[in-house]
Amino acid sequence: MRIGTRKSTMALVQTEEIARQLHAAFPELKVEIVKFETKGDQDQVSKLLPHGGKGGAFVAEIRQAVVAGELQAAMHSLKDMPGNEDTPGLVIGATLKREAATDVLVLRPGLTMEMLRQSRGKGLRIGTNAVRRAAYARRLFPEVEIVHFRGAADTRIRKLDAGERQKLPDGGSEQPADALIMARSGLERVGLASRIGYEFPVGEMLPAAGQGIVAVECGVNDFTTRRYLAGIDNAMSRATAEAEREVLWVLNGHCNSPIAAHSVINGAEMTLTASVLDLQGDRFIEVVRSGSAERPRELGRAAGLALLDKGAAAVIETRRP
């Protein structure tokens, strides 16, 4: 089985875990990892929107190789996969056990969380490329400056520590960041969890839909590959993924939408929290819905419709490209 993945350290770690699980379940299966340098990896300066968001920047090229039959499967971080569109001919064949879904702060040397809170962010800069994280950060630290910040996890931290400016597409640069908002799971995967200065509870910063879940995509009619992938599929991760991504589908959420969704399964019940924010964090709509864990899409649909009833569409449209 040939599995496509990005060349970044984090992506390779994730794909190697898929290969390990496949080998454990099917010792006879040979797995080859094929590395791609996607548009988002080649261009570490621009915002992702010109590349079609995360889907266009990190997912599209690997997906095309699966559709063309050059690969049997593709590894994706589920949060990078567009949730408001179908990809004809492809299906998610497996979702691995969910890792930490939370966001965290990585602080520059000398800065403490107490200093950040006391100042409300005044005079400080937080780096991120995610509109959701930027919106929540502005709610939590009303006077902070959000700066565009891109790169692999280890690269971003190196630039933070060195006080390096993030280059901009017009040839200019941002001021150096004082802190970064990143995914806990990503830092853990690349061995940088020690740099976490603060972990946001989900009630403070709701994660992106699918955050912390690794997905494996394959051809919808490739039943041999689907059988193998079913052997490593985690049922709880799949249920939470389906609930959260249904919210994106109902909202027709695009890559520039500050939308968040996170679900938790407790026995036979699932609780889903979903939110929509404007980019400044001033308008905030959140709903919580509970229901059967056996009907995750139904729950996600209910949450999405509840957000629409509260005016989410108008918030999303203000950010639509």
C-alpha positions, 0 to 999 in steps of 0.5 A: 500500500502506497500512502501519500503524506506531506514532507513535514516532520509532523506529517511523517510521524503521523504517517509512520503511525498509520504504517505501524498500526497497519503492519500490526493488524496485517503483518503481510501488508507492505506499506510505502510512504510517499512524500509530497511537498505541497503548495502550503509547504513550498510557500511558507509566507503567504496566507493560505486563502490564495491556495484554496485554504488548508484544503488547497494548500495541504490536501489537494495534491495528495488527493489527486494522486489517490484519484489518479491511482498513483497512491492507495491512500493519503494521510491528512490531519482531519482539521485540514480537510474541507468540511463543506464539500465532497471529493468525488471518488474518495472516502475516509477509510480510517480515523486514528484514535484522537489525540489531544484536541486542545490549543496551547500557548508557546511563550517566548523566553521571559514571558509568563502567562501571568504577564499576558493576562495582566496586560490583557495582551497590550503591547504583545503580539500573538502569532497564528495563521488560523482565523479561529485561533485569532478570533478566540485570542482577541476575546481572551486578550482584547488588546493583543495584536495578532500577527500572521505566522506560518511554518512547521511546528519546530520552525515556528518555535525557532522563529519565536525564540530568535525574535525572527520576523514572519515574512509577508507576501508583499515583501514586508514582514510582521513584527516578531511574535511574543507567543504562538497558539498551536495544537497540543497534539502537534507539539506532542508528535514532534517532541516539543510538548515541553514548550507548552506555556499554557493549555486552553480549556475547551471552554476557553478556546473551542478546537477546530472540527476534527483537531487531534484526529489523523484521517486516512483517505482512499478511493471509494471503490478500492475495497481492498484498501478500505478493508485494510483501513477498516482494521485500524479505524477507531470507532470513537474518533470516527463518530466525533469526526462525523459530528463535528464535520457535519457542523461545517457541512451545514454551515457551508463553512469555508477556510476563512470562517472562525468556526469551532466544534468539539464533541465528547462521548460518555457512554451511549451519549455524545455532547457536541459544542459548536461556535461561530465568531467574527474575526475580532471576537466581538460577536460570539455564537455558541450552542451545545447539543447532546444525543445518541453517540450512534447518530453523530451526523444527526447531532452535528446537523442539529448543532449546525442548524441551531447556529444558523437560527442564531445568526451564524450565516451572517457572521460567516458571510462577512469572511467569505472570500 
